[in-house]
Amino acid sequence: MNIRKLDTATQCIQAGFYPENGEPRIAPLVQSTTYKYNDADEVAKLFDLEVAGHMYSRISNPTCGVLEEKISVLEGGVGAIATSSGQSAVMLSIINIASAGDHILAMSNLYGGTLNLFKVTLKKLGIEFSFVSPDTSLEEMKQQIKPNTKAIFGETIGNPGLSVLDFEKVSNLAKFAGVPLIIDNTFATPHLCRPFEHGADIVVHSTTKYIDGHATSVGGILVDSGKFNWANGKFPDFTTPDNSYHGLIYCDAFKESAYITKARVNLLRDMGCVMSPFNAWLTNLGAETLAVRMDRHCENALAIAKFLQNHSKVSWVSYPALETNPSYELTKKYLPNGASGIIAFGVKGGVQSGKNLINNVKLASLVVHVGDLRTHLLHPASMTHRQLSEEAQLLAGVSPDLIRLSVGIENVNDLINDLDQALNRA
């Protein structure tokens, strides 16, 4: 049976670990840094990348490999790398193809941590970033492309403004520029959207969120579609000898897996931002129920968005599946099975009223997190996006009064009652 042809709900449970006769049915936790071999030449071949296998857990580990295979199957990719955090996955996605003097064009409505990574840390490494509103026309976006542009970066659902990306437009932009389209699919998850089917080339996730789903394990994952032509002349690191591997050429040696292999054996080896086996084991356990949880998150979020839309104390609501939302048509096109579990809204009375709401909820909790089975809310302008200027916050879709609500899988009526009593006190 071809696991890649089955529904995502089945893949969540069955993909990643395929036990042989007499082996454990559940993927084991291999909490080991190293691996024993009997032949010196065999280990030499591992280091020369001539054979597959585990040599050291900073590069690969069997438990991490189970999670990597599962998410690769779910996204429809050729390979994946589990990382220590979502930020690590984003960083690797960029520096695997760009270095000092190169340019990346990114959508402006990104998660605050990603914006800071691009604007500050990677800028210090000499990589230039330009930001464009996802509402900009394709022709105007094309004007932002430079000879040294190496990628287009966006989020399926912007965090926290919640606008849905127009994949057709940005994938056409990437094709025009001859560069890969990198998508952060954290909020949507592969159960709701598979970006490779809409023109993306690379996908990243913060597995800390919905994929883990229980707020136990920080992690990230980088997934390669295997579809991009790295030998198009813009990416010489893939077509010229790598002296750290005796002149190996990635495109020649690894074909469609050139990108993900280079990221593992070059960057993961040197930077060490690897996911621990225990976190991978817990994350894989959480991923088994991803489809069931996402269906409930979407169901609850839509009901709560409609409740908030009609509440006298609420000034505005943004949820992609609401018919009044500017992203509604894109939601129907790219997220037909649900728009995830995140809602943005404002409370009448402004910032202080929003803080009063946060201080008065009983079931929902104030934590710096989204995307697990519990309901959370926070104030991005003073928390997750506070390092940005007010102008940059607005460009990212963060208004001063925005409340980000991460809807859990509790009973929806209990959640509505909790929000109602808190709003009436706000």
C-alpha positions in Angstrom: 0.0 0.0 0.0 1.3 3.4 -1.0 1.1 5.5 2.2 1.4 8.7 0.1 -1.9 8.1 -1.6 -3.9 7.9 1.6 -5.8 10.6 3.4 -3.9 12.9 5.8 -5.9 11.5 8.7 -4.5 8.1 8.0 -1.0 9.4 7.2 -0.9 11.1 10.6 -1.3 7.7 12.3 0.4 5.3 9.9 3.2 7.3 8.2 6.8 7.6 9.5 7.3 4.2 11.2 6.9 0.9 9.4 7.8 -2.0 11.7 8.9 -5.3 10.4 7.8 -8.7 11.7 8.4 -8.9 15.5 9.4 -5.3 15.9 7.7 -2.8 18.2 4.4 -1.5 16.8 5.1 2.0 18.3 8.1 4.0 17.2 10.7 3.6 19.9 12.6 6.4 21.6 16.3 6.0 20.6 17.9 8.2 23.2 21.5 7.7 22.0 24.1 10.2 20.7 26.0 7.6 18.7 25.9 4.3 16.8 28.1 1.2 16.7 29.6 -0.3 13.6 31.9 -3.3 13.0 33.9 -2.1 10.0 36.1 1.0 9.7 35.5 1.4 6.0 31.7 1.4 6.6 32.0 4.4 8.8 34.3 6.1 6.3 31.6 5.6 3.7 29.0 7.2 6.0 31.2 10.3 6.4 31.7 10.5 2.6 27.9 10.2 2.1 28.3 7.1 0.0 25.8 5.1 2.1 22.8 5.9 4.2 22.9 5.5 8.0 23.2 7.2 11.3 26.7 8.3 12.5 25.9 10.9 15.2 22.7 12.3 16.5 23.7 15.9 15.7 23.1 14.9 12.0 20.4 12.2 12.2 18.7 9.9 14.7 16.2 7.1 14.2 13.5 8.7 16.4 13.9 12.1 14.7 13.8 10.2 11.4 10.3 8.8 12.2 8.9 12.4 12.6 10.8 13.6 9.5 9.3 10.8 7.4 5.8 11.5 8.8 5.8 15.2 8.0 7.5 14.6 4.6 4.7 12.2 3.7 2.0 14.6 5.0 3.4 17.5 3.0 4.2 15.4 -0.1 7.9 16.1 0.0 11.0 14.1 -0.7 12.6 14.6 2.7 12.6 16.6 5.9 14.8 17.7 8.8 13.6 18.1 12.4 15.2 21.1 14.1 15.5 22.4 17.6 12.8 25.1 17.0 10.6 26.7 14.3 13.1 29.6 14.2 15.9 27.1 13.4 13.9 25.7 10.5 13.2 29.1 9.1 16.9 30.1 9.4 18.1 26.9 7.7 15.6 27.4 4.9 17.2 30.7 4.1 21.0 30.1 4.7 20.9 26.8 2.8 20.5 28.9 -0.4 21.6 32.5 0.5 24.7 34.0 1.9 26.3 37.5 2.3 25.3 39.7 -0.6 22.1 37.8 -1.5 18.6 39.1 -1.3 15.3 37.6 -0.1 11.8 39.0 -0.8 9.4 38.3 2.0 5.7 39.0 2.6 5.4 41.7 5.3 2.7 40.0 7.4 5.0 37.5 9.1 5.4 36.3 12.7 7.3 38.8 14.8 10.1 36.4 15.5 10.6 35.7 11.8 10.6 39.4 11.0 13.3 40.0 13.7 15.3 37.1 12.4 15.2 38.6 8.9 15.6 42.3 9.8 18.3 42.0 12.4 20.1 38.6 12.8 20.4 37.5 9.2 20.9 41.1 8.1 24.1 41.0 10.2 25.2 38.0 8.2 24.9 40.1 5.1 21.7 38.8 3.7 19.4 41.6 2.5 15.6 41.4 3.0 12.8 43.4 1.3 9.2 43.2 2.5 6.1 43.6 0.4 2.5 43.5 1.4 0.8 40.3 0.2 -2.0 42.5 -1.2 0.4 44.0 -3.6 -0.2 43.2 -7.3 2.0 40.7 -9.1 3.4 43.4 -11.4 4.4 45.5 -8.4 5.9 42.5 -6.7 8.0 41.8 -9.8 9.6 45.2 -9.4 11.0 44.1 -6.1 13.0 41.2 -7.6 16.7 41.8 -7.9 19.5 39.9 -9.8 20.7 38.6 -6.4 17.2 37.5 -5.1 17.4 33.9 -3.9 13.9 33.2 -2.5 10.3 34.3 -1.9 9.1 33.8 1.7 5.5 33.8 3.0 3.1 32.2 5.5 0.0 30.2 4.5 -1.9 32.1 7.2 -0.2 35.3 8.4 0.6 35.5 12.1 -1.2 37.2 13.7 -3.2 39.2 11.1 -4.6 36.0 9.6 -4.6 36.9 6.0 -4.5 33.9 3.6 -1.7 33.9 1.1 -2.5 34.0 -2.6 -0.4 31.1 -3.6 -1.1 31.5 -7.3 0.3 35.0 -7.3 3.4 34.4 -5.2 4.2 31.1 -6.9 4.1 33.0 -10.3 6.4 35.6 -8.8 8.9 32.9 -7.7 8.8 31.3 -11.2 9.3 34.7 -12.8 12.4 35.2 -10.5 13.7 31.7 -11.0 13.8 31.2 -7.2 12.1 28.9 -4.7 9.0 29.8 -2.8 9.4 29.1 0.9 6.2 28.8 2.9 5.7 28.7 6.7 2.7 26.3 7.0 2.5 26.3 10.8 -1.0 27.7 11.3 -2.6 25.6 8.5 -0.7 22.3 9.0 -0.6 19.8 6.1 -4.1 18.6 7.2 -5.6 21.8 6.0 -3.2 23.0 3.3 -0.4 21.3 1.4 1.6 24.2 -0.1 3.6 22.0 -2.6 0.3 21.4 -4.4 0.0 25.2 -4.9 3.5 26.0 -6.2 5.6 26.1 -3.1 9.1 24.5 -3.1 10.1 24.5 0.5 7.9 24.3 3.6 8.8 25.0 7.2 6.8 24.5 10.4 7.1 25.3 14.1 6.2 21.9 15.3 5.9 23.5 18.7 2.4 24.5 17.7 -0.3 22.2 16.1 1.9 19.3 15.1 2.9 18.7 18.7 -0.4 20.0 19.9 0.2 19.6 23.6 2.7 22.4 24.4 5.3 19.9 25.5 8.1 20.2 22.9 9.8 23.1 21.2 10.8 22.1 17.7 10.7 22.8 13.9 10.8 21.0 10.6 12.1 21.8 7.2 10.5 20.0 4.2 11.8 19.8 0.6 9.4 19.3 -2.3 12.1 18.0 -4.5 10.6 20.0 -7.4 12.9 23.0 -7.7 15.7 23.1 -10.3 18.8 24.0 -8.2 20.9 23.7 -11.4 19.3 26.8 -13.0 22.5 28.8 -12.6 21.4 30.9 -9.6 22.6 28.4 -6.9 26.2 27.4 -7.5 26.5 25.8 -4.1 24.4 22.9 -5.5 26.4 22.5 -8.7 30.0 23.1 -7.7 32.2 20.9 -5.5 31.8 21.0 -1.7 35.3 20.8 -0.4 34.1 19.7 3.1 33.0 16.4 1.4 35.9 15.9 -1.0 34.4 17.8 -3.9 30.9 16.2 -3.8 28.3 18.0 -6.0 24.9 17.9 -4.4 22.8 18.1 -7.6 24.8 15.2 -9.1 24.9 13.0 -6.0 21.4 13.5 -4.6 19.3 14.7 -7.6 15.8 15.8 -6.3 17.0 15.6 -2.7 19.9 18.0 -3.2 18.4 20.8 -1.0 17.4 18.8 2.0 20.6 16.7 1.9 22.8 19.8 1.8 20.8 21.3 4.7 21.4 18.2 6.8 25.0 17.3 6.1 26.3 20.8 5.9 24.2 23.1 8.1 22.8 20.7 10.7 26.3 19.3 11.0 27.9 22.7 11.5 25.3 24.5 13.5 23.9 21.7 15.6 20.3 23.0 15.8 18.9 19.5 16.0 15.7 18.3 17.6 16.3 16.1 20.6 15.1 12.4 20.2 12.8 12.8 23.2 11.2 16.0 21.7 10.8 14.1 18.4 9.2 11.2 20.1 6.7 13.4 21.9 6.0 15.5 18.8 5.4 12.3 16.7 3.0 11.2 19.4 1.1 14.5 19.1 1.2 14.4 15.3 -0.8 11.1 15.3 -3.9 13.1 16.4 -3.3 16.1 14.2 -6.2 15.6 11.8 -8.7 15.0 14.6 -7.5 18.0 16.5 -7.4 20.4 13.6 -11.0 19.5 12.6 -12.1 20.4 16.2 -10.0 23.6 16.3 -11.6 24.8 13.0 -15.1 23.9 14.2 -14.7 25.7 17.5 -12.9 28.7 16.0 -15.6 29.4 13.4 -18.3 29.2 16.1 -16.4 31.6 18.3 -15.6 34.0 15.5 -19.4 34.2 14.7 -20.1 34.8 18.4 -17.5 37.5 18.7 -18.8 39.1 15.5 -22.2 39.7 17.1 -21.0 40.7 20.5 -21.7 44.3 21.6 -18.3 44.7 23.2 -16.3 43.6 20.2 -15.3 46.2 17.6 -13.9 43.9 14.8 -13.1 40.2 14.1 -10.7 38.7 11.7 -11.1 35.0 10.9 -10.5 33.7 7.4 -13.6 31.5 7.2 -16.0 34.3 8.0 -17.8 35.4 4.8 -17.1 39.0 5.6 -13.3 38.4 5.8 -11.1 39.8 3.0 -9.4 36.4 2.7 -12.7 34.5 2.4 -12.3 33.6 -1.3 -8.7 32.6 -0.8 -9.8 30.5 2.2 -12.3 28.6 0.1 -9.6 28.0 -2.6 -6.7 27.0 -0.4 -8.3 26.0 2.9 -11.5 24.3 2.0 -11.5 22.0 5.1 -11.1 24.7 7.7 -9.2 27.9 8.5 -7.3 26.7 11.6 -7.9 27.8 15.1 -6.6 31.3 15.4 -8.8 34.4 15.7 -7.8 38.1 15.8 -10.2 40.6 17.2 -10.5 44.0 18.9 -12.4 45.0 22.0 -14.3 48.3 22.2 -12.4 50.7 24.4 -9.0 50.0 22.9 -5.9 48.5 24.3 -6.8 48.7 28.0 -10.2 47.0 27.4 -8.4 44.2 25.6 -6.0 43.8 28.6 -9.0 43.7 30.9 -10.5 40.9 28.8 -7.3 38.9 29.1 -7.1 39.5 32.8 -10.7 38.2 33.3 -10.9 35.0 31.3 -11.1 31.8 33.4 -10.7 28.9 31.0 -8.5 30.6 28.4 -5.0 31.4 29.6 -2.5 34.1 28.9 0.6 32.4 27.5 3.1 33.2 24.8 1.9 30.3 22.6 -0.6 29.3 20.1 -1.8 26.1 18.5 -2.2 23.5 21.2 -5.3 21.9 22.5 -6.0 24.5 25.2 -7.4 27.9 24.5 -5.0 30.9 24.9 -5.0 34.6 24.2 -2.5 37.4 24.2 -1.9 41.0 23.1 0.7 40.9 20.3 1.6 44.6 20.2 2.9 44.5 23.8 4.1 40.9 23.7 5.1 38.9 20.7 5.6 41.9 18.4 6.8 44.5 20.9 10.3 44.6 19.5 8.9 46.0 16.3 8.2 49.7 15.7 4.5 50.8 15.6 4.9 51.2 11.8 6.4 47.7 11.4 3.6 46.3 13.6 1.0 47.8 11.4 2.8 46.5 8.3 2.7 43.0 9.9 -1.0 43.3 10.5 -0.7 44.0 14.2 -3.0 46.9 15.3 -2.6 48.3 18.8 -5.9 46.7 20.0 -5.5 43.3 18.3 -6.1 40.3 20.6 -4.9 36.9 19.3 -7.1 34.1 20.4 -5.9 30.5 19.9 -9.0 28.4 20.2 -8.5 25.0 21.8 -10.6 21.8 21.6 -12.6 22.3 24.8 -16.4 22.3 24.7 -17.2 25.3 22.5 -20.1 26.5 24.7 -17.8 26.6 27.8 -15.4 28.7 25.8 -18.1 31.1 24.6 -19.4 31.5 28.1 -15.9 32.3 29.4 -15.3 34.9 26.7 -18.7 36.4 27.2 -18.3 37.0 31.0 -14.8 38.4 30.4 -16.0 40.7 27.6 -18.8 42.0 29.8 -16.1 42.9 32.5 -13.7 44.5 29.9 
